[in-house]
Amino acid sequence: MNAQSNTLLEMRNIQKDFFGNQVLADINLKLGEGEVIGLVGENGAGKSTLMRILFGADMIRETGGYGGEIILNGKTVNFSSPFDAIAAGIGMVHQEFSLIPGFTTTENILLNREPTRKNVISEIFGDRLNTLKRKEMDERAANAIEMMGVDIDRNMVISEMPVGHKQFTEIARELSKEQLKLLILDEPTAVLTEKEAEALLESIRGMSQRGIAIIFITHRLQEILSVCDRVVVMRDGYIVNEAAAKDTNVSEITKYMVGRNVMSNASSADVRNTESNRTILSIEKLWVDMPGETVRNVSLEVKEGEILGIGGLAGQGKLGIPNGIMGLYQAGGKVVFDGQEIPLNNPRKCLDSGFSFVSEDRRGVGLLLDESLEWNIAFPAMQIQNKFLKKYGPITWRDEKAIKEITDKYIKSLAIKCVGSHQKARELSGGNQQKVCLAKAFALEPRLLFVSEPTRGIDVGAKALVLNALKQFNRESGVTIVMVSSELEELRQSCDRIAIVSGGKIAGILPASSSVEDLGALMLSQVI
């Protein structure tokens, strides 16, 4: 960290009214050259909206703009688009990806900034027909990736990538910009393992030393204390506290975030011995061709009524297991549920058999972004199980009352921050979108629930609520849950047993009460 005295950015009296809610009220924020500040707050506190204002996001202008003043390098600015912000030296890695699925890593990193050379055709018809300098593109992409200290395939198409590699591609794109003065990172480590996250934190330290200022948004508060100069806490659209990182701690930050001490209220581990339970799901020699998360030979038994955790480092295959069984990627092997073999590569058969899946990719797989919360939560159960429908002879129509009742039930039980059940999913914060994905799965009343990275992008206050909701769903409904997570503590807190995936195989299964050291040793046992 290398905080400079020269002020790079000042945001004065920023206000924003959004979808009928006052989401920002009189925000004042300063940032020095090379300074790293951590911006924290619960989902819906206004963090992402404030950063969208700074970055000139279209959605801010399209919803009436904002009040207040932004001063960059001593001059008042009012960006009409993200292109203006980029030209001024501001980069942003969004919580949700903005990559072109059909392009490679290199093509996304250098999008609209590709080095070109003229040719005979472009001399006649214009620069748009210039030839790309592929070698130079590859070198520049490689340099940006190297700055992060990670290894991702520069030639892989984005649509084939696991979520973690997409995140690295987003960050590398910003690091490749020579004019970069200020980088906004919105939940960059949410999908990364601890090892990958530390590599990124080291990259942040390097950028700070080079004079690049960073606004770092994350719910992993220990990362904030590790890498930031200052911590700025938001709650309900206000900045409620600022402190030097060296002068605060996780407990104090949490109190300011939620207005209460949630650390002592966190769900304590409640590990049960499920070994004697009958096997409800049997997986034999499963392979899954999921790029970056390949499963090679997984055999696993899931006991009825348990919460089985699946952990492991990124790229070792843990995400491939539910994605392969649910038919989202090509898979082979044998899966038997309650005595009946489940055909692979057939998502509908899985759903008809009583499975449900909350994906780690909530926007790509989990949500109908432009539809209401009612439609998001009720539609799968309506389509698959004919729930929430009324019939009179040959005529079928939606039971609007029942749909609203089930939506309101989960809005309340999961504390989804919204203006009502008719609000569009796109308008919610990332963490609240994740809660909608859980509500949708709960409404299906499955016999077996796969849930992948259930607290990705969810703040410390809401994380305990979501994990408790999963545990309550398991205990009260008897639903068997298989939970995949990059966070060992999350698995230890919520599960009965934890299976560790390493090298595309099950390295071992231990009780959730096992030590972090024992689980960590399994993680590293067959790393590829």
Buried (B, 14 or more C-beta within 10 A) or exposed (E): BBBBEEBBBBBBEBBBBBEEBEBBBEBEBBBBBBBBBBBBBBBBBBBBBBBBBBBBBEEBBEBEEBBBEBBBBEEEBEBEEBEBBBEBBBBBBBBBBEBEEEBBBBBBBBEEEBBBEEEEEBEEEEEEBBEEBEEBBBBBBBEBBEBBBBEBBBEBBBEBBBBBBBBBBBBBBBBBBEEBBBBBBBBBBBBBBBEBBBBBBEBBBBBBEEBBBBBBBBBBBEBBBBBBBBBBBBBBBBBBBBBEBEEBBBEBBBBBBBEEEBEEEBBEEEBBEBEEBEBBBBBEEBBBBBBBBBBBBBEBBBBBBBBBBBBBBBBBBBBBBBBBBBBBBEBEBEBBBBEEEBEBBEEEBBBEBBBBBBBBBBBBBBBBBEEBBBBBBBBBBBEEBEBBBEEEEEEEEBBEEBBBBBBBBBBEBBBBBBEEBEBBBBBBBBBBBBBBBBBBBBBBBBBBBBBBBBBBBBBBBBBBBBBBBBBEBBEEBEBBBBBBBBBBEBBBBBBBBBBBBBBBBBBBBBBBEBEEEEBBBBBBEBEE
